[in-house]
Amino acid sequence: MEIKPLAQLLEDMLYEANDDGLEVCLAEAVLAASEEHVLRAEYLQRYSRALLSITEHRGAPWFNGKRGEPGFPEWLKLECASCWSDAAGVIYVGLSSTGGLLRLLGGGRPHPVRREAITLLPSAG
């Protein structure tokens, strides 16, 4: 079994995704009130390591911040995220805490295709 860098895994997801993208849970924990501070600190470290790993392969992200900050992709349902973009779409990694769970998520979302921009040329024959 080939072990791929996280950036490559997310890029592969980008090319397999439909218009809504694909997302994978990289880590998940139950958010217990008694351990919330420690757990959040651990997941911030995991997020930082994932960010560094992807940055080594893709360079600096075009966005790195929290929901509500200028440039945060409106389609992302995360609290904070880092995003890298290229001609095919966006790969990202970020944190989410919903339903009593703390998650480190990664994914890929293709750029939308503008169907009206696609033209068919007559055949040469």
Backbone hydrogen bonds, N-H to C=O, Kabsch-Sander energy under -0.5 kcal/mol:
donor,donor_aa,acceptor,acceptor_aa,energy
4,K,2,E,-0.6
9,L,5,P,-2.1
10,L,6,L,-2.5
11,E,7,A,-2.1
12,D,8,Q,-2.5
13,M,9,L,-1.9
14,L,10,L,-1.9
15,Y,11,E,-1.6
16,E,12,D,-1.0
17,A,13,M,-1.3
21,G,18,N,-1.7
22,L,108,G,-2.5
24,V,106,G,-3.3
26,L,24,V,-0.7
26,L,104,L,-2.9
27,A,104,L,-1.3
29,A,102,L,-2.1
31,L,100,G,-3.4
32,A,30,V,-1.3
35,E,32,A,-1.3
36,E,32,A,-0.7
36,E,33,A,-0.7
39,L,35,E,-2.9
40,R,36,E,-2.7
41,A,37,H,-1.9
42,E,38,V,-2.2
43,Y,39,L,-2.5
44,L,40,R,-2.1
45,Q,41,A,-1.7
46,R,42,E,-2.1
47,Y,43,Y,-2.5
48,S,44,L,-2.3
49,R,45,Q,-2.4
50,A,46,R,-2.4
51,L,47,Y,-2.7
52,L,48,S,-2.4
53,S,49,R,-2.5
54,I,50,A,-2.4
55,T,51,L,-2.4
56,E,52,L,-2.0
57,H,53,S,-0.8
57,H,54,I,-0.7
58,R,54,I,-3.0
59,G,55,T,-2.1
62,W,83,C,-1.9
63,F,83,C,-1.4
65,G,81,A,-2.4
67,R,79,E,-2.8
69,E,66,K,-2.1
72,F,69,E,-2.0
76,L,73,P,-1.4
79,E,95,L,-2.8
80,C,95,L,-1.1
81,A,65,G,-2.6
82,S,93,V,-2.4
83,C,63,F,-2.6
84,W,91,I,-2.7
86,D,89,G,-2.3
90,V,109,R,-2.9
91,I,84,W,-2.5
92,Y,107,G,-2.3
93,V,82,S,-1.8
94,G,105,L,-2.7
95,L,80,C,-1.7
96,S,103,R,-2.1
98,T,101,L,-1.2
101,L,98,T,-1.7
102,L,29,A,-2.9
103,R,96,S,-3.2
103,R,101,L,-0.5
104,L,27,A,-2.5
105,L,94,G,-2.9
105,L,103,R,-0.6
106,G,24,V,-2.4
107,G,92,Y,-2.2
108,G,22,L,-2.3
109,R,90,V,-2.9
111,H,88,A,-1.9
114,R,112,P,-0.5
115,R,113,V,-1.2
117,A,114,R,-1.8
118,I,115,R,-1.2
119,T,117,A,-0.5
121,L,119,T,-0.6
